[in-house]
Amino acid sequence: MSLLKFDSNNKPYADLGNGFKIRLEEEPVVDEKYLQKAKIELREDPEVVNEALFELRELIKAEKNFTFPHEGDFFHICFLRPCKYYPKSAFERMQKFYKFKIKHKNIHENLTPLALRTVFEDDLVKYFPLRDKNGCRIIYIHTGKHWKPSKIPLNDMFRTIQLSLQAAMLEPMSQINGVSVILDVEGLSLGQIVHFTPFFAAMLLEWLQECVPLRIKGVYITNNSYIFNIAFKIFKPFIHAKLRQRIHFVGKDWDMLGNFLGKEFLKSSLGGDLPCDDVDGNILNDLMQELSEKLKAWDKGGYTAQK
């Protein structure tokens, strides 16, 4: 049984038992393994970082009708890290991130854990307590038999994915290592896939591939059947080559999934050895609600007039 608790610093976490917990990992990265990874893969050394921060601030200053009112370096680095500290690339991603909010206002209105409680309650989007063997945050999404489109619109599924990834964007470990997404489509039906339109596919993949400042290191599709293959054809034209190489069709090959992510980090229903309860969706939503003020940081700034 999972419970919402608070640590000695009054920071919330979901206690899953046996010492396992889900929390927002806000602390700086100190593990030498990951510091070296950031240096090798992301060019993260003091001289490059300082130069990139200066140039990114200059680009922000020069952009008309644009504000980025974050003090300090943290939120600038959120955009610089996945772009390997190339300031022009980071600013382009920042522009797309905020332009997407204007282009799809209906998606971003009331983007809060409270508004999306039902998605969490139905266990459709979850975090795992441990990172995978490469340090990636693991996010689990179920769009199969447990998803009822009449109860939870597809846009709310997307909004919950946005919210969950935006929480991960606040974690230095996730900024460096990225995220692994497990997409469970067990029991997906023809009645469900009619909701996957080309417009939705284009919108989702635009955000994932061009807007979100986070490294999507792998998408692992489990329990897929011929029905899913029909749905995938809707998305395929919008998937860039880089992401396409990172999509893996697992089916029920749990050894494959374990080889990619590490069996010790996966729950038993996915062939893993993780010795703790699954997080209760209500508790996860309570945790996200406790983090609401932090998540509002992504609403600050952007374009003051439509570009």
C-alpha positions in Angstrom: 0.0 0.0 0.0 1.5 3.4 -1.0 1.2 6.4 1.2 1.9 10.2 0.8 4.5 11.3 3.3 6.8 14.2 3.9 10.5 14.1 4.7 12.4 16.1 7.3 12.5 19.1 4.9 8.7 18.8 4.5 9.2 17.7 0.9 6.5 15.2 -0.3 7.1 11.7 -1.5 5.0 8.6 -2.3 6.1 5.8 0.1 5.8 2.4 -1.7 7.2 0.3 1.2 10.4 -1.7 1.5 12.3 1.6 1.4 11.1 2.5 -2.1 9.7 6.0 -2.9 8.8 8.3 -5.7 9.8 11.9 -5.3 10.9 14.9 -7.2 14.7 14.6 -7.3 15.6 18.3 -7.3 19.1 18.0 -5.8 22.2 18.7 -8.0 24.0 15.7 -9.5 27.1 14.7 -7.4 27.7 11.2 -8.7 30.9 11.3 -10.6 29.6 8.7 -13.1 26.8 11.1 -14.2 29.0 14.2 -14.0 31.3 12.5 -16.5 28.4 11.5 -18.6 27.2 15.1 -18.8 30.7 16.2 -19.7 31.2 13.6 -22.5 27.6 13.6 -23.9 26.5 17.1 -23.2 29.8 19.1 -23.3 29.1 20.2 -19.7 32.2 21.9 -18.4 32.4 25.3 -16.7 33.7 27.3 -19.6 31.2 25.9 -22.1 28.3 26.3 -19.6 29.2 29.9 -18.8 29.5 30.9 -22.4 26.3 29.2 -23.3 24.4 30.9 -20.5 25.6 34.3 -21.6 24.7 33.7 -25.2 21.3 32.3 -24.4 20.5 35.3 -22.2 21.5 37.6 -25.1 19.2 35.7 -27.5 16.3 36.0 -25.0 17.0 39.7 -24.6 17.0 40.3 -28.3 13.7 38.5 -29.0 10.7 40.8 -29.3 7.6 40.2 -27.1 9.4 37.4 -25.2 10.1 37.1 -21.5 11.9 34.5 -19.5 11.6 35.8 -15.9 13.6 33.1 -14.2 16.4 34.2 -11.8 19.6 32.2 -11.6 20.8 29.6 -14.1 18.5 26.6 -13.4 15.8 27.1 -15.9 18.2 28.2 -18.6 20.2 25.0 -18.1 16.9 23.0 -18.4 16.9 24.1 -22.1 20.7 24.0 -22.6 21.4 20.5 -21.4 19.3 18.5 -23.9 20.7 20.8 -26.6 24.3 20.0 -25.6 24.9 23.6 -24.5 24.5 25.0 -28.0 22.7 28.3 -27.2 21.0 28.8 -30.6 19.5 25.3 -30.5 18.4 25.8 -26.9 16.7 29.1 -27.8 15.0 27.5 -30.8 13.6 24.8 -28.5 12.6 27.5 -25.9 10.8 29.4 -28.7 8.9 26.3 -29.9 8.0 25.3 -26.3 6.3 28.7 -25.7 4.8 29.0 -29.2 3.2 25.6 -28.7 1.3 27.0 -25.7 -0.1 29.7 -27.9 -0.9 27.4 -30.8 -2.7 24.9 -28.6 -4.2 27.0 -25.9 -6.9 24.4 -25.2 -4.2 21.9 -24.2 -2.5 24.2 -21.8 -5.5 25.8 -20.0 -5.8 24.4 -16.5 -2.9 22.1 -16.9 -2.8 21.0 -13.3 -2.8 17.7 -11.3 -6.2 18.5 -9.9 -7.7 18.9 -13.3 -6.2 15.6 -14.4 -6.8 13.6 -11.3 -9.0 11.0 -13.1 -6.1 10.0 -15.3 -3.9 9.3 -12.3 -6.7 7.6 -10.4 -7.2 5.1 -13.3 -3.5 4.3 -13.2 -2.9 5.4 -16.8 0.3 7.5 -16.2 2.8 6.5 -13.6 6.4 7.0 -12.4 8.5 4.0 -11.3 10.4 4.5 -8.0 13.9 3.7 -9.5 15.6 5.0 -12.6 16.7 2.5 -15.3 20.2 1.2 -15.6 21.3 4.3 -17.5 19.9 6.7 -15.0 16.7 7.6 -17.0 13.5 8.4 -15.2 11.0 5.7 -16.1 7.5 6.8 -17.1 4.7 4.3 -17.7 1.7 5.1 -19.9 -1.2 2.7 -20.4 -3.4 3.4 -23.4 -5.0 -0.1 -23.6 -8.0 -1.7 -22.0 -8.0 0.5 -18.9 -8.3 3.7 -20.8 -12.0 4.7 -21.3 -12.1 7.5 -23.9 -15.7 8.4 -22.9 -14.4 9.1 -19.4 -10.9 10.4 -20.2 -10.5 12.3 -23.5 -7.4 11.7 -25.4 -6.3 15.3 -24.9 -6.3 14.7 -21.2 -4.0 11.7 -21.6 -1.6 14.0 -23.6 -2.0 16.7 -20.9 -1.0 14.3 -18.2 2.0 13.1 -20.2 3.0 16.8 -20.5 2.6 17.4 -16.8 4.6 14.3 -15.9 7.5 15.2 -18.3 7.5 18.8 -17.1 8.0 17.4 -13.5 11.0 15.3 -14.8 12.3 18.5 -16.5 12.9 19.9 -13.0 15.2 17.0 -12.1 18.9 17.5 -12.9 19.4 13.7 -13.1 16.6 13.6 -15.7 18.0 16.6 -17.6 21.3 14.7 -18.0 20.1 11.1 -18.5 16.7 11.7 -20.0 13.6 9.5 -19.7 12.5 6.0 -20.8 8.9 5.7 -21.7 7.0 2.4 -21.4 3.9 2.5 -23.5 1.6 -0.4 -22.5 -1.1 -1.0 -25.1 -2.6 -4.2 -23.8 -6.2 -4.6 -24.9 -6.2 -1.6 -27.2 -9.4 -1.8 -29.3 -10.6 -0.5 -32.6 -13.1 1.6 -30.7 -10.2 3.3 -29.0 -7.9 3.9 -32.0 -10.6 6.0 -33.8 -9.6 8.7 -31.3 -6.0 8.8 -32.7 -6.4 11.3 -35.5 -3.5 12.6 -37.7 -4.0 16.0 -36.1 -3.5 14.5 -32.7 -0.5 12.5 -33.8 1.1 15.5 -35.3 0.5 17.6 -32.2 1.8 15.0 -29.8 5.0 14.4 -31.8 5.6 18.1 -32.4 5.7 18.6 -28.7 7.8 15.5 -27.9 10.3 16.0 -30.7 10.6 19.8 -31.1 9.4 21.5 -27.9 10.0 19.6 -24.7 13.6 20.2 -23.3 14.1 16.6 -22.3 16.0 13.7 -23.8 13.6 10.9 -24.8 16.1 8.0 -24.7 13.7 5.2 -25.5 10.0 4.3 -26.1 9.2 0.7 -25.2 5.9 -0.5 -26.5 4.6 -3.5 -24.6 1.7 -5.9 -25.2 1.3 -4.7 -28.8 -1.0 -6.5 -31.2 -2.2 -6.1 -34.8 -4.7 -3.5 -33.5 -1.8 -1.3 -32.3 -0.1 -1.7 -35.7 -3.1 0.1 -37.2 -2.8 2.9 -34.7 1.0 3.2 -35.3 0.5 3.9 -39.0 -1.3 7.1 -38.0 1.8 8.3 -36.0 4.5 6.9 -38.2 4.6 9.8 -40.8 5.3 12.3 -38.0 8.1 10.4 -36.3 11.6 11.8 -37.0 14.5 9.4 -37.8 16.1 10.0 -34.4 13.0 9.0 -32.4 12.2 6.2 -34.7 15.5 4.5 -33.9 14.6 4.7 -30.2 11.2 3.0 -30.5 11.3 -0.7 -29.5 8.4 -3.1 -30.0 8.6 -5.3 -27.0 5.3 -7.2 -27.1 5.7 -9.6 -24.2 9.4 -10.2 -24.6 10.3 -9.2 -21.0 13.9 -10.3 -21.4 14.2 -7.7 -24.2 12.8 -5.0 -21.9 15.0 -6.1 -19.0 18.1 -5.9 -21.2 17.2 -2.4 -22.2 16.2 -1.0 -18.8 17.4 -3.5 -16.2 15.0 -6.1 -14.6 15.8 -4.9 -11.1 14.1 -1.5 -12.0 10.9 -3.0 -13.4 7.7 -4.2 -11.7 6.8 -7.9 -11.9 4.1 -7.5 -14.5 6.8 -6.3 -16.9 9.1 -9.2 -16.1 11.0 -7.3 -13.5 12.2 -8.0 -9.9 11.3 -4.7 -8.2 10.2 -5.8 -4.7 7.7 -3.1 -3.9 4.0 -2.3 -4.5 2.9 -0.3 -7.5 2.1 3.3 -6.7 -1.6 4.0 -6.1 -2.9 6.5 -8.7 -4.6 8.6 -6.0 -1.4 8.9 -4.1 0.6 9.8 -7.2 -2.0 12.5 -7.9 -1.7 13.8 -4.3 2.0 14.0 -4.8 1.7 15.9 -8.0 -0.7 18.3 -6.4 1.8 19.0 -3.6 4.2 19.8 -6.5 1.8 22.1 -8.2 3.5 25.4 -7.3 6.8 24.1 -8.7 5.2 22.9 -11.9 3.7 26.4 -12.4 7.3 27.5 -13.2 6.7 26.4 -16.8 3.9 28.8 -17.1 6.1 31.8 -16.5 7.3 33.8 -19.4 6.9 33.2 -23.1 5.5 35.4 -25.8 3.3 38.4 -24.8 1.9 38.6 -28.3 1.3 35.8 -30.8 4.3 35.1 -33.2 
